[in-house]
């Protein structure tokens, strides 16, 4: 558009609420101070995941083939994996439009690392993510002093066993360990050597005293 002697540009974007870069944007939002002046036009700002896919399918619009291979949110190569919520019983991934819980749209996006240690752990997850598909045996490490002291009941073991069995994976060992780095690391290392897949439950969190990431890294010689 041209007003007087100045040109005013507007860009139609695919930004939606919930996107990391959305912020406080509305349907029409001026560019940030550090950008050249233009207008952001956000026609699908309030659309949810299901509405996006209904629109694409209704009008038979093209989209990246990765969405037919289990990806639901695309980022960088090193922080994007197929959405675990779309994994079938035989290890195959369903197409993105079949995701039933739309709140899990970004479940295939790995968190951005904040340290070199987290980089190593994340890279390991990316490299090994495909190995999970062929897993036949699994171990589970339950972490928490509150479990051992009887202050909290473990409800994750039966859930994990049921979900693993549905996917043809046999849960071979469950261990409850205290909140000590060495104990966690030793158990993770022992199970990693014995089983195709090792899961941890409890311990991992944003608290300042959490040691789970370091312990798992240590148990995998990272």
KAFEN-V538295 format. One record per residue. N is the residue number from 1. PSI is psi in whole degrees, 0 to 359 (NA if undefined). OMEGA is omega in radians with two decimals (* if undefined). D_FIRST is the distance of its C-alpha to the first C-alpha in Angstrom with 2 decimals. Layout:
N/PSI/OMEGA/D_FIRST
N/PSI/OMEGA/D_FIRST
//
This chain:
1/149/-3.13/0.00
2/122/3.14/3.78
3/116/-3.08/6.62
4/232/-3.13/9.97
5/3/-3.09/10.82
6/144/3.05/8.97
7/132/3.13/6.23
8/120/-3.05/5.56
9/145/3.02/6.44
10/141/-3.13/8.12
11/127/3.09/11.35
12/122/-3.05/13.52
13/165/3.11/17.02
14/21/-3.11/20.53
15/139/3.06/21.79
16/154/3.08/24.54
17/136/-3.06/26.75
18/339/3.04/29.75
19/142/-3.11/27.98
20/329/-3.09/29.21
21/9/-3.08/25.76
22/314/-3.14/24.52
23/230/-3.12/26.03
24/24/-3.10/24.78
25/148/3.03/21.33
26/190/-3.13/20.12
27/328/3.06/17.71
28/115/-3.08/14.86
29/127/3.10/16.02
30/155/3.11/14.77
31/162/3.11/16.02
32/162/-3.07/19.57
33/326/-3.06/20.70
34/359/-3.14/21.85
35/161/2.95/18.57
36/152/-3.10/15.60
37/126/3.02/13.05
38/171/-3.14/10.79
39/127/3.00/10.93
40/126/3.10/13.63
41/116/-3.03/13.45
42/83/-3.06/17.13
43/338/-3.09/17.97
44/26/-3.06/21.58
45/321/-3.05/22.44
46/8/3.14/25.49
47/144/3.03/26.73
48/178/-3.07/30.18
49/317/-3.13/31.71
50/322/3.14/33.28
51/324/3.09/30.15
52/311/-3.09/28.41
53/328/3.06/31.37
54/319/3.13/31.72
55/313/-3.13/28.17
56/317/-3.11/28.83
57/320/-3.10/32.19
58/321/-3.10/31.30
59/11/3.07/28.78
60/49/-3.10/30.77
61/147/3.13/27.96
62/152/3.08/28.94
63/161/-3.11/29.50
64/139/-3.08/31.43
65/341/3.13/35.15
66/331/-3.14/36.12
67/343/3.06/35.37
68/358/-3.10/38.25
69/23/3.03/40.54
70/355/3.11/40.46
71/137/3.13/37.44
72/346/3.12/35.24
73/121/-3.03/33.11
74/127/3.07/32.34
75/231/3.09/32.42
76/163/-3.13/34.27
77/323/-3.05/37.24
78/3/3.09/39.66
79/18/-3.11/38.55
80/126/3.09/37.95
81/164/3.05/40.81
82/147/-3.09/41.25
83/119/-3.14/41.24
84/333/-3.13/44.92
85/347/-3.12/44.40
86/7/-3.13/43.96
87/129/3.13/47.17
88/178/-3.08/49.65
89/335/-3.13/53.42
90/11/3.10/53.99
91/357/3.13/51.46
92/160/3.12/48.73
93/134/3.09/45.16
94/159/3.11/43.51
95/157/-3.03/39.88
96/325/-3.06/37.20
97/352/3.14/36.61
98/4/3.09/40.27
99/120/-3.06/39.94
100/327/3.12/41.49
101/100/-3.03/40.83
102/341/3.12/37.08
103/348/-3.13/37.69
104/18/-3.10/39.09
105/319/-3.06/35.83
106/19/-3.11/36.00
107/345/3.09/39.78
108/8/3.12/39.47
109/121/3.12/37.78
110/145/3.13/40.34
111/146/3.10/40.00
112/132/-3.11/38.89
113/149/3.12/42.09
114/355/3.14/42.91
115/168/3.14/45.91
116/328/3.11/47.56
117/315/3.13/49.93
118/329/3.06/47.19
119/314/-3.12/45.66
120/316/-3.13/49.02
121/315/-3.13/49.33
122/316/3.13/45.83
123/323/3.10/46.38
124/322/3.11/49.66
125/318/-3.13/48.05
126/315/-3.09/45.55
127/327/-3.05/48.38
128/356/-3.05/50.70
129/321/-3.14/48.34
130/335/3.13/49.20
131/334/-3.13/52.90
132/328/-3.09/52.72
133/321/-3.09/52.22
134/10/-3.09/55.72
135/138/3.09/57.46
136/335/-3.14/60.77
137/153/-3.11/62.19
138/154/3.03/60.77
139/155/-3.11/61.92
140/128/3.11/60.68
141/113/3.10/61.02
142/122/-3.04/60.95
143/129/3.03/60.42
144/124/3.06/61.49
145/328/-3.09/64.47
146/332/3.07/63.76
147/313/-3.10/64.60
148/332/-3.14/67.84
149/0/3.11/68.86
150/16/3.13/68.34
151/342/-3.08/65.70
152/139/-3.12/63.09
153/135/3.10/63.57
154/116/3.09/62.16
155/358/-3.05/60.29
156/333/-3.07/58.30
157/310/-3.11/61.18
158/323/3.11/61.71
159/313/-3.13/57.98
160/318/-3.13/57.60
161/318/-3.14/60.75
162/315/-3.12/59.57
163/321/3.13/56.10
164/318/3.14/57.60
165/323/3.12/60.26
166/333/-3.10/57.66
167/13/3.08/56.20
168/20/3.14/59.58
169/130/-3.11/59.88
170/122/3.09/63.21
171/114/-3.00/63.24
172/335/-3.08/66.25
173/139/3.01/66.37
174/127/3.14/65.17
175/136/3.06/65.92
176/123/-3.09/65.40
177/159/-3.12/65.24
178/172/-3.11/65.06
179/58/3.09/62.26
180/134/-3.05/63.63
181/313/-3.08/61.83
182/319/-3.12/64.92
183/317/3.14/65.72
184/312/-3.10/62.23
185/317/-3.12/62.03
186/318/-3.12/65.48
187/318/3.10/64.81
188/317/3.14/61.44
189/317/-3.13/63.11
190/315/-3.14/66.04
191/325/3.13/63.95
192/327/3.14/61.58
193/340/-3.05/64.63
194/332/-3.00/65.93
195/161/3.14/62.97
196/326/-3.02/59.82
197/134/3.08/57.62
198/129/3.12/58.05
199/150/3.03/56.20
200/151/3.12/56.40
201/132/-3.12/56.11
202/164/3.08/56.03
203/309/-3.05/55.82
204/125/-3.13/52.26
205/180/-3.05/50.06
206/3/-3.09/48.21
207/155/-3.05/51.38
208/337/-3.06/52.55
209/9/-3.13/55.84
210/133/-3.10/54.54
211/9/-3.01/56.11
212/313/-3.11/55.27
213/315/3.14/52.78
214/321/-3.11/55.21
215/316/3.12/58.11
216/319/3.09/56.47
217/317/3.12/55.43
218/319/3.14/58.99
219/341/3.10/60.42
220/16/3.09/58.38
221/40/3.09/59.35
222/NA/*/55.87
//
